[in-house]
């Protein structure tokens, strides 16, 4: 049906076609809401009961659901969890003539996004639905930007000056070319998710799906269902058949993030899948098969989890074929400044502060910091400083880390280094050397820029606390 009353559209109206489900037992209300939303470009389906609404949700997806709380003998509140189980994240706007503060709070608690009382005006309905559409569009945009930033992050994370990390990456590339299960181990924030993408990009399945399961986000039947799918009615809220992540990843790679959090049932089913690549959907007896490569990651000691009885020993042995232990950031200190500069470039662009730079004191402090939160902590420190720093130079105080004392600094104070200011030649040299090192691809190239030999540069780095 063509949109009506196009002249009623305003600048905040959705720009693309979208769909709405109107659930109200009054045909007149359904008709008025339909006309209102069609004028905003929506495709609208109206139904008169919660049963009809759930059947409609089985047949297709909707961007917005407008739900009356009183549908004859039905209570619309009880339908909200079922609707969200059918389509997680769908925007539900509650419409009712019996508007009270208590029902509004209860509807929001159950997952509704907005609340419009009867009698309503067309503009009230349009405003509520537009807000739902705009929120979802913003969420997709943020997700897309995060994925693009993570993808761009990955390039620089694997450009290293650390011989140890270079050797680790060589091992990772060799592992990527095989089809064996890979178990990635490392502290939180060491970049396991990014390494998973790196392995896929260097493997035989680079052009096939990479599907991620965040194990800590799921529990009970939801975990097993997320992995292997489920049949309608197999558990409360399972109102439709659903495929699992294993099926989505067919032909590609399945990445289990924090595999130590798998439930016992999911562990048993995963073990069977690893043994013969067969599985069954939850509540279904049909045996299915999937060609999937598995990458798992954990920041726990799975050996300790096995001894505590929380993780199956036989599953641990099946996962522990090729183990990649990611080194913490403190063990690749040569990469701290290049990584900090990389994050600074990203954050300057995001926050529209292109002239920010790291001071010599900040560079020295960055290298001396232990970074227990690894790459994630480093990035967060840079992002916070870019947002909050008052001046053009980022200092250790902006980064939330302790500044190391420069030789003689206690006697002279800690005034910022400004060309022509009240500073010593030594302070000027520290600042210049730190900045050149931060942007140079290697110490040898930094020495060439400074006009000194690498040995002299190394000696000055130690003297000024820039190592």
ZIKAZI-V209523 format. One record per residue. N is the residue number from 1. RES is the residue in three letters. D_CENTER is the distance of its C-alpha to the mean C-alpha in Angstrom with 2 decimals. Layout:
# ZIKAZI-V209523
n:N res:RES d_center:D_CENTER
n:N res:RES d_center:D_CENTER
This chain:
# ZIKAZI-V209523
n:1 res:UNK d_center:38.22
n:2 res:UNK d_center:38.21
n:3 res:UNK d_center:36.73
n:4 res:UNK d_center:39.52
n:5 res:UNK d_center:40.40
n:6 res:UNK d_center:38.25
n:7 res:UNK d_center:39.83
n:8 res:UNK d_center:38.11
n:9 res:UNK d_center:34.66
n:10 res:UNK d_center:33.30
n:11 res:UNK d_center:30.85
n:12 res:UNK d_center:27.97
n:13 res:UNK d_center:28.63
n:14 res:UNK d_center:25.99
n:15 res:UNK d_center:26.60
n:16 res:UNK d_center:25.98
n:17 res:UNK d_center:27.39
n:18 res:UNK d_center:25.76
n:19 res:UNK d_center:27.05
n:20 res:UNK d_center:28.18
n:21 res:UNK d_center:29.77
n:22 res:UNK d_center:32.54
n:23 res:UNK d_center:33.76
n:24 res:UNK d_center:37.11
n:25 res:UNK d_center:40.50
n:26 res:UNK d_center:42.38
n:27 res:UNK d_center:42.92
n:28 res:UNK d_center:43.76
n:29 res:UNK d_center:40.45
n:30 res:UNK d_center:38.56
n:31 res:UNK d_center:40.67
n:32 res:UNK d_center:40.17
n:33 res:UNK d_center:36.38
n:34 res:UNK d_center:36.33
n:35 res:UNK d_center:38.45
n:36 res:UNK d_center:36.38
n:37 res:UNK d_center:33.06
n:38 res:UNK d_center:34.70
n:39 res:UNK d_center:35.87
n:40 res:UNK d_center:32.22
n:41 res:UNK d_center:31.59
n:42 res:UNK d_center:30.30
n:43 res:UNK d_center:31.35
n:44 res:UNK d_center:32.55
n:45 res:UNK d_center:33.64
n:46 res:UNK d_center:35.67
n:47 res:UNK d_center:36.48
n:48 res:UNK d_center:38.63
n:49 res:UNK d_center:37.24
n:50 res:UNK d_center:34.15
n:51 res:UNK d_center:35.29
n:52 res:UNK d_center:35.47
n:53 res:UNK d_center:32.03
n:54 res:UNK d_center:30.46
n:55 res:UNK d_center:32.43
n:56 res:UNK d_center:31.16
n:57 res:UNK d_center:27.52
n:58 res:UNK d_center:28.41
n:59 res:UNK d_center:29.70
n:60 res:UNK d_center:26.98
n:61 res:UNK d_center:23.96
n:62 res:UNK d_center:24.36
n:63 res:UNK d_center:22.34
n:64 res:UNK d_center:24.36
n:65 res:UNK d_center:26.72
n:66 res:UNK d_center:29.63
n:67 res:UNK d_center:31.12
n:68 res:UNK d_center:34.50
n:69 res:UNK d_center:34.74
n:70 res:UNK d_center:38.33
n:71 res:UNK d_center:39.04
n:72 res:UNK d_center:42.58
n:73 res:UNK d_center:42.34
n:74 res:UNK d_center:38.56
n:75 res:UNK d_center:36.25
n:76 res:UNK d_center:33.15
n:77 res:UNK d_center:31.24
n:78 res:UNK d_center:31.39
n:79 res:UNK d_center:29.88
n:80 res:UNK d_center:26.61
n:81 res:UNK d_center:24.95
n:82 res:UNK d_center:26.32
n:83 res:UNK d_center:25.00
n:84 res:UNK d_center:21.44
n:85 res:UNK d_center:21.80
n:86 res:UNK d_center:22.99
n:87 res:UNK d_center:20.27
n:88 res:UNK d_center:17.27
n:89 res:UNK d_center:16.17
n:90 res:UNK d_center:19.49
n:91 res:UNK d_center:21.05
n:92 res:UNK d_center:24.28
n:93 res:UNK d_center:26.99
n:94 res:UNK d_center:29.91
n:95 res:UNK d_center:33.40
n:96 res:UNK d_center:36.50
n:97 res:UNK d_center:39.98
n:98 res:UNK d_center:39.71
n:99 res:UNK d_center:37.27
n:100 res:UNK d_center:37.21
n:101 res:UNK d_center:34.90
n:102 res:UNK d_center:34.53
n:103 res:UNK d_center:33.54
n:104 res:UNK d_center:31.02
n:105 res:UNK d_center:29.37
n:106 res:UNK d_center:29.48
n:107 res:UNK d_center:28.00
n:108 res:UNK d_center:25.03
n:109 res:UNK d_center:24.64
n:110 res:UNK d_center:24.59
n:111 res:UNK d_center:21.83
n:112 res:UNK d_center:23.79
n:113 res:UNK d_center:22.53
n:114 res:UNK d_center:25.96
n:115 res:UNK d_center:29.64
n:116 res:UNK d_center:32.62
n:117 res:UNK d_center:36.16
n:118 res:UNK d_center:39.13
n:119 res:UNK d_center:41.07
n:120 res:UNK d_center:38.39
n:121 res:UNK d_center:38.73
n:122 res:UNK d_center:37.11
n:123 res:UNK d_center:35.29
n:124 res:UNK d_center:33.76
n:125 res:UNK d_center:32.38
n:126 res:UNK d_center:31.15
n:127 res:UNK d_center:29.47
n:128 res:UNK d_center:27.60
n:129 res:UNK d_center:26.44
n:130 res:UNK d_center:25.51
n:131 res:UNK d_center:23.30
n:132 res:UNK d_center:21.44
n:133 res:UNK d_center:21.15
n:134 res:UNK d_center:20.11
n:135 res:UNK d_center:17.36
n:136 res:UNK d_center:15.92
n:137 res:UNK d_center:16.46
n:138 res:UNK d_center:14.65
n:139 res:UNK d_center:11.55
n:140 res:UNK d_center:11.76
n:141 res:UNK d_center:12.51
n:142 res:UNK d_center:9.63
n:143 res:UNK d_center:7.24
n:144 res:UNK d_center:9.85
n:145 res:UNK d_center:10.15
n:146 res:UNK d_center:6.70
n:147 res:UNK d_center:7.50
n:148 res:UNK d_center:10.95
n:149 res:UNK d_center:10.45
n:150 res:UNK d_center:8.75
n:151 res:UNK d_center:11.64
n:152 res:UNK d_center:14.13
n:153 res:UNK d_center:13.12
n:154 res:UNK d_center:14.00
n:155 res:UNK d_center:17.51
n:156 res:UNK d_center:18.56
n:157 res:UNK d_center:17.14
n:158 res:UNK d_center:19.72
n:159 res:UNK d_center:22.58
n:160 res:UNK d_center:24.27
n:161 res:UNK d_center:27.57
n:162 res:UNK d_center:27.47
n:163 res:UNK d_center:29.87
n:164 res:UNK d_center:28.26
n:165 res:UNK d_center:24.76
n:166 res:UNK d_center:26.43
n:167 res:UNK d_center:28.11
n:168 res:UNK d_center:24.94
n:169 res:UNK d_center:23.41
n:170 res:UNK d_center:26.71
n:171 res:UNK d_center:26.45
n:172 res:UNK d_center:22.91
n:173 res:UNK d_center:24.31
n:174 res:UNK d_center:27.25
n:175 res:UNK d_center:25.15
n:176 res:UNK d_center:23.10
n:177 res:UNK d_center:26.40
n:178 res:UNK d_center:27.33
n:179 res:UNK d_center:26.26
n:180 res:UNK d_center:26.22
n:181 res:UNK d_center:23.57
n:182 res:UNK d_center:21.53
n:183 res:UNK d_center:20.52
n:184 res:UNK d_center:18.35
n:185 res:UNK d_center:19.18
n:186 res:UNK d_center:18.37
n:187 res:UNK d_center:17.62
n:188 res:UNK d_center:14.31
n:189 res:UNK d_center:12.62
n:190 res:UNK d_center:14.85
n:191 res:UNK d_center:12.42
n:192 res:UNK d_center:12.67
n:193 res:UNK d_center:9.63
n:194 res:UNK d_center:11.11
n:195 res:UNK d_center:14.49
n:196 res:UNK d_center:13.89
n:197 res:UNK d_center:13.45
n:198 res:UNK d_center:16.46
n:199 res:UNK d_center:18.49
n:200 res:UNK d_center:17.98
n:201 res:UNK d_center:18.97
n:202 res:UNK d_center:22.08
n:203 res:UNK d_center:23.04
n:204 res:UNK d_center:25.18
n:205 res:UNK d_center:22.43
n:206 res:UNK d_center:20.64
n:207 res:UNK d_center:21.44
n:208 res:UNK d_center:20.43
n:209 res:UNK d_center:17.27
n:210 res:UNK d_center:14.45
n:211 res:UNK d_center:13.20
n:212 res:UNK d_center:10.72
n:213 res:UNK d_center:11.74
n:214 res:UNK d_center:9.99
n:215 res:UNK d_center:13.52
n:216 res:UNK d_center:13.42
n:217 res:UNK d_center:12.25
n:218 res:UNK d_center:15.49
n:219 res:UNK d_center:19.15
n:220 res:UNK d_center:22.59
n:221 res:UNK d_center:23.28
n:222 res:UNK d_center:19.75
n:223 res:UNK d_center:18.68
n:224 res:UNK d_center:21.62
n:225 res:UNK d_center:21.19
n:226 res:UNK d_center:17.56
n:227 res:UNK d_center:18.86
n:228 res:UNK d_center:22.25
n:229 res:UNK d_center:22.56
n:230 res:UNK d_center:25.27
n:231 res:UNK d_center:28.56
n:232 res:UNK d_center:29.44
n:233 res:UNK d_center:30.86
n:234 res:UNK d_center:29.61
n:235 res:UNK d_center:28.16
n:236 res:UNK d_center:28.02
n:237 res:UNK d_center:25.92
n:238 res:UNK d_center:26.07
n:239 res:UNK d_center:27.96
n:240 res:UNK d_center:27.27
n:241 res:UNK d_center:26.84
n:242 res:UNK d_center:23.31
n:243 res:UNK d_center:22.17
n:244 res:UNK d_center:19.81
n:245 res:UNK d_center:17.13
n:246 res:UNK d_center:20.08
n:247 res:UNK d_center:21.87
n:248 res:UNK d_center:19.00
n:249 res:UNK d_center:18.71
n:250 res:UNK d_center:22.52
n:251 res:UNK d_center:23.68
n:252 res:UNK d_center:20.36
n:253 res:UNK d_center:18.06
n:254 res:UNK d_center:16.50
n:255 res:UNK d_center:13.94
n:256 res:UNK d_center:14.20
n:257 res:UNK d_center:11.71
n:258 res:UNK d_center:14.01
n:259 res:UNK d_center:16.92
n:260 res:UNK d_center:19.18
n:261 res:UNK d_center:17.98
n:262 res:UNK d_center:19.47
n:263 res:UNK d_center:22.27
n:264 res:UNK d_center:25.84
n:265 res:UNK d_center:26.23
n:266 res:UNK d_center:23.07
n:267 res:UNK d_center:24.29
n:268 res:UNK d_center:27.67
n:269 res:UNK d_center:26.47
n:270 res:UNK d_center:24.18
n:271 res:UNK d_center:27.24
n:272 res:UNK d_center:29.37
n:273 res:UNK d_center:26.96
n:274 res:UNK d_center:26.91
n:275 res:UNK d_center:30.68
n:276 res:UNK d_center:31.59
n:277 res:UNK d_center:28.48
n:278 res:UNK d_center:29.62
n:279 res:UNK d_center:28.08
n:280 res:UNK d_center:28.88
n:281 res:UNK d_center:26.94
n:282 res:UNK d_center:27.21
n:283 res:UNK d_center:30.64
n:284 res:UNK d_center:31.88
n:285 res:UNK d_center:34.43
n:286 res:UNK d_center:33.81
n:287 res:UNK d_center:32.79
n:288 res:UNK d_center:30.21
n:289 res:UNK d_center:29.34
n:290 res:UNK d_center:26.30
n:291 res:UNK d_center:26.14
n:292 res:UNK d_center:22.77
n:293 res:UNK d_center:21.87
n:294 res:UNK d_center:19.96
n:295 res:UNK d_center:17.72
n:296 res:UNK d_center:16.96
n:297 res:UNK d_center:15.49
n:298 res:UNK d_center:16.53
n:299 res:UNK d_center:17.21
n:300 res:UNK d_center:20.26
n:301 res:UNK d_center:23.76
n:302 res:UNK d_center:24.23
n:303 res:UNK d_center:27.94
n:304 res:UNK d_center:28.01
n:305 res:UNK d_center:26.17
n:306 res:UNK d_center:28.85
n:307 res:UNK d_center:31.64
n:308 res:UNK d_center:30.38
n:309 res:UNK d_center:30.44
n:310 res:UNK d_center:26.78
n:311 res:UNK d_center:25.98
n:312 res:UNK d_center:28.38
n:313 res:UNK d_center:30.25
n:314 res:UNK d_center:30.84
n:315 res:UNK d_center:27.16
n:316 res:UNK d_center:26.50
n:317 res:UNK d_center:29.23
n:318 res:UNK d_center:27.83
n:319 res:UNK d_center:24.38
n:320 res:UNK d_center:25.96
n:321 res:UNK d_center:27.40
n:322 res:UNK d_center:25.75
n:323 res:UNK d_center:24.07
n:324 res:UNK d_center:22.11
n:325 res:UNK d_center:22.00
n:326 res:UNK d_center:19.71
n:327 res:UNK d_center:21.77
n:328 res:UNK d_center:20.62
n:329 res:UNK d_center:20.70
n:330 res:UNK d_center:24.10
n:331 res:UNK d_center:25.58
n:332 res:UNK d_center:24.76
n:333 res:UNK d_center:26.03
n:334 res:UNK d_center:27.24
n:335 res:UNK d_center:23.71
n:336 res:UNK d_center:22.80
n:337 res:UNK d_center:24.47
n:338 res:UNK d_center:23.30
n:339 res:UNK d_center:19.65
n:340 res:UNK d_center:20.34
n:341 res:UNK d_center:22.00
n:342 res:UNK d_center:19.14
n:343 res:UNK d_center:16.68
n:344 res:UNK d_center:19.63
n:345 res:UNK d_center:20.11
n:346 res:UNK d_center:16.57
n:347 res:UNK d_center:16.84
n:348 res:UNK d_center:20.45
n:349 res:UNK d_center:19.65
n:350 res:UNK d_center:16.97
n:351 res:UNK d_center:19.43
n:352 res:UNK d_center:22.57
n:353 res:UNK d_center:24.25
n:354 res:UNK d_center:25.47
n:355 res:UNK d_center:28.24
n:356 res:UNK d_center:26.48
n:357 res:UNK d_center:27.38
n:358 res:UNK d_center:27.26
n:359 res:UNK d_center:30.66
n:360 res:UNK d_center:32.57
n:361 res:UNK d_center:32.18
n:362 res:UNK d_center:28.39
n:363 res:UNK d_center:28.39
n:364 res:UNK d_center:30.66
n:365 res:UNK d_center:28.65
n:366 res:UNK d_center:25.36
n:367 res:UNK d_center:27.15
n:368 res:UNK d_center:28.86
n:369 res:UNK d_center:25.84
n:370 res:UNK d_center:24.82
n:371 res:UNK d_center:21.02
n:372 res:UNK d_center:20.44
n:373 res:UNK d_center:16.68
n:374 res:UNK d_center:16.82
n:375 res:UNK d_center:14.61
n:376 res:UNK d_center:12.05
n:377 res:UNK d_center:15.20
n:378 res:UNK d_center:16.81
n:379 res:UNK d_center:14.20
n:380 res:UNK d_center:14.12
n:381 res:UNK d_center:17.92
n:382 res:UNK d_center:18.30
n:383 res:UNK d_center:16.18
n:384 res:UNK d_center:18.18
n:385 res:UNK d_center:21.36
n:386 res:UNK d_center:20.92
n:387 res:UNK d_center:20.53
n:388 res:UNK d_center:23.36
n:389 res:UNK d_center:25.81
n:390 res:UNK d_center:29.15
n:391 res:UNK d_center:30.60
n:392 res:UNK d_center:30.02
n:393 res:UNK d_center:29.77
n:394 res:UNK d_center:26.95
n:395 res:UNK d_center:28.73
n:396 res:UNK d_center:27.75
n:397 res:UNK d_center:28.09
n:398 res:UNK d_center:25.40
n:399 res:UNK d_center:23.03
n:400 res:UNK d_center:24.00
n:401 res:UNK d_center:25.72
n:402 res:UNK d_center:29.41
n:403 res:UNK d_center:31.53
n:404 res:UNK d_center:33.88
n:405 res:UNK d_center:37.53
n:406 res:UNK d_center:39.02
n:407 res:UNK d_center:42.63
n:408 res:UNK d_center:44.93
n:409 res:UNK d_center:42.16
n:410 res:UNK d_center:43.29
n:411 res:UNK d_center:46.68
n:412 res:UNK d_center:45.54
n:413 res:UNK d_center:42.69
n:414 res:UNK d_center:39.24
n:415 res:UNK d_center:39.90
n:416 res:UNK d_center:37.41
n:417 res:UNK d_center:38.58
n:418 res:UNK d_center:40.00
n:419 res:UNK d_center:42.34
n:420 res:UNK d_center:45.83
n:421 res:UNK d_center:44.86
n:422 res:UNK d_center:46.37
n:423 res:UNK d_center:44.81
n:424 res:UNK d_center:46.32
n:425 res:UNK d_center:46.25
n:426 res:UNK d_center:44.32
n:427 res:UNK d_center:41.52
n:428 res:UNK d_center:41.42
n:429 res:UNK d_center:41.30
n:430 res:UNK d_center:38.40
n:431 res:UNK d_center:36.34
n:432 res:UNK d_center:37.28
n:433 res:UNK d_center:36.65
n:434 res:UNK d_center:33.21
n:435 res:UNK d_center:32.14
n:436 res:UNK d_center:33.61
n:437 res:UNK d_center:31.96
n:438 res:UNK d_center:28.52
n:439 res:UNK d_center:28.79
n:440 res:UNK d_center:30.95
n:441 res:UNK d_center:29.60
n:442 res:UNK d_center:31.95
n:443 res:UNK d_center:34.52
n:444 res:UNK d_center:37.28
n:445 res:UNK d_center:36.27
n:446 res:UNK d_center:35.90
n:447 res:UNK d_center:39.41
n:448 res:UNK d_center:40.75
n:449 res:UNK d_center:39.43
n:450 res:UNK d_center:41.01
n:451 res:UNK d_center:44.23
n:452 res:UNK d_center:44.39
n:453 res:UNK d_center:44.14
n:454 res:UNK d_center:41.05
n:455 res:UNK d_center:43.07
n:456 res:UNK d_center:43.92
n:457 res:UNK d_center:40.33
n:458 res:UNK d_center:39.27
n:459 res:UNK d_center:42.05
n:460 res:UNK d_center:41.03
n:461 res:UNK d_center:37.37
n:462 res:UNK d_center:38.69
n:463 res:UNK d_center:41.18
n:464 res:UNK d_center:38.72
n:465 res:UNK d_center:35.97
n:466 res:UNK d_center:33.61
n:467 res:UNK d_center:32.98
